[in-house]
């Protein structure tokens, strides 16, 4: 367990669009293009190798330009009086699965639900058989706070069955919900998160909306800062490009929203997904996103922001990323199998694999084959290309304004982009390929021995104990659930 620290009691964030950031991106991309041209000219190849590599470079360049063009096309819908009236009548339920979470982080997240500009109609917490706490104090405080805020709530403690089963218990006790917001037990919503994530649903074709996730424990250490930089940039580059065509492929676990029927209609297959005969217990957000893609558009709302605890140790971070890569591999197989070829998500998925394979080939050829086999050492200017491109895309990190960070600290984090790139090209690349080849290992891998990130107890002291107000629940029988589409074999939870 990590050392404890204080985090500001009120967390808020907003996104802004800046012409300065846009111009900085353009300038850095032009510098990267010039550097690439200079490096290719200076690099001595034979005629055949040069022509072959030119084709690969051209394909990578076109893919990169398309990606850059797409993420600048993302349009963020605004809240208008008419939109607010149309969304006001929708029953919004938040699903909160809890397993071995730090009580302080759990309480902080629940508090954020009651500080929303648009209050949720109900919040449903499911303690999935936690071993480190029964959360009695937090539960008592929450029952009183939710009642005072007039937010309907349930709190269940069930035998451990995994995150998906915990979410299912919450779904079964919220039959009136029209929009489900999924989150993690350490999610802390910015005050306008619920209001903002609902706005895209004004379009009937939108089935799921992803929020933006930033690090709650940003000041913990260097690893958290680099992770936050890398993660935020990925959301505002890769996912923004996907959102521009309504094809977000993976929603964020800490904050995402779905039309209720997406989850209800697929609950059976969601609980019973298997891969190579084994139950799949991770990659739940990407599976829900895949269900949504089969019915309509999946988009991102960059103005809906959530704070979450990022890993503070390399071991924790590596297990988390390895789980993501294994889940990503399984989900890629499902996309290729189930997504229609006329959907943008199908081709974006194919383009991502093409880009990854070509990038790996070019890297091995330039840094290993050419120097070792042919004695051609690449010019030093070639090493500057990924850093210039990274700095250009990383400027979007500065578009998120946080209440707990001064802009100069965010700028200092942006300057660490070379560290994030080195991490991505070494440690993360190894974990990516290792995850691809070991995707049959479907266990969760983290939080088995308790919370790995904690909040200062002084910041999380619960209110005096009161008699809890918790709605009693009779779980529905599994046999009453509809089981459509993907994987219908019953499995036992891990």
Protein Blocks (a to p, Z undefined) as FASTA:
>chain_A
ZZdddddfbdcddddddfklmmmmmmmmmmmmmmmmmmmmmpccdfklmmmmmmmmmmmm
mmmmmmmmmmmmpccddddfklmmmmmmpccddddddehiafklmmmmmmmmmmcfbdcf
bdcdddehiakbghlmmmmmmmmmmmmnopacdddddddebjklmmmmmmmmmmmbmbdc
dddfkbccdfklmmmmmmmmmpmklmbdcdddddfklmlpmmlmmmmmmmmmmmmmmmmm
mmmnopafbdcfklccddfklmmmmmmmmmmgceehiacfehklmmmmmmmmmnmccddd
fkbccdddddfbfklmmmmmmmmmmmmmmmmmmmmmmmcfkbfklmmmmmmmmmmmmmmm
mmmmmmmmmmmmnopacdfklmmmmmmmmmmmmmmmmmpccfkbcfklmmmmmmmmmmmm
mmmmmmmmmmmmmmmmmmmpmcfoiaknocfbdcdfklmcccddddddddddddddfklp
ccehjhjbdcddZZ
